[in-house]
Amino acid sequence: MPAGPRPIHSIKPLVPHKPKAPPPDAGLPWGWIGAAIGVLVLALGGAGAFVVVRRHKAGGAAAPGLFGKLKARFAARTRTPQAEAPERRTTEPAEPTLE
């Protein structure tokens, strides 16, 4: 034996271990399923954005939709009590004072 350190290629592990490959997955291909769902969400988002831009360019809807009807209904409810009782309005502050 020559004096000095041993070469790297001659050093061997005590117990040889072979790397074990994971067993093949027999389940569903979740990567493909996730990719398909992602593409579907992107397509629906793009279609929704297209519809919003198209409605905006057209100048709004011809007939009031559900939100327009609800706005009118709640606006009618809040306007009638104020119109019937104008004497309720006073100049006093709404907060109590310390006097």
N, C-alpha and C positions, 0 to 999 in steps of 0.2 A: 504494500500500500504506500502510495506517495504521501508525504507529509503535507498537511494543509486541508482545507475544506473539501468535502466531496462535491462532485458536480451535481447540479440540480436534477438532471434526468435520472440519477441513480437513487434519489430519495423516493421511497414508496410509502403510501399510507399503511397503517397497521392492519386495518380491516378494509378490504376493497368493497366499495359500495357502488352499485350501478344506479344511475338516476332512473327513478321510476316515472314513467309517463302516466298522466291521469287517465283513468278509464274513459272510453268514449261515452259521451252523453247520449242516452237513448230517449231523452225527453223532447219537449217541443223546441223548435228553433226560436228562442226568445229574441235573439238579435234581429231576425227577419221580421218577426211580429212587431217589435218596437219600431223598426224602420218603416214598416207599412203604416202604422198608426201615426208616426211623425209626418209622413208624406200626406196622409189624409187630413191631419190637422192643418198643415200648411195650405193645402188646396182649399179647405173650407174657409180659412182665414183670408186667403186671396179672393175668393168669391164674395165673401162678406164685404171686404174693402172695395171691390169693384161695384157692388150694389150701392154702397154708401156714396161713392164718388158719382155714380150715375144719377142717383136721386138728387145729390147736391147740384149737379149741373142742370138737371131738369127743372129746378126751381121749387122743389118740395112736392109733397103728395097732393093730389087733387082733392081727395076727401080726407077729413081728419081721421087719424088712426086711433088706436086704443088710448094712447097717451093724450092726444088732443081732446078726446071725449072726457077723459078723467080730469084734465086741467079745467075744462069748461064747467064740469060738474062741481068741482071743489071751489072754483072761483065764484060760482053762483051761490054756493052755501055761505061763503065768507062775506059776500057783498050784501046780502039781504038783511042780516041783523044790524049792520051799521047804518043802512039806509032807513030802517024803521025807527031806530032810537038815536037820533043825533044829540039829545039832551044829556046823554050819559057822559059825553066828553067834557072834561073839566080841565082847568089849568093847573090843578094840584099835581105835585110830583107823585109818581107811582111808589116811590120808596118812602118808608116811614122816617120821620125826623126825630131828633133827640129832645125836642122841646116838651 
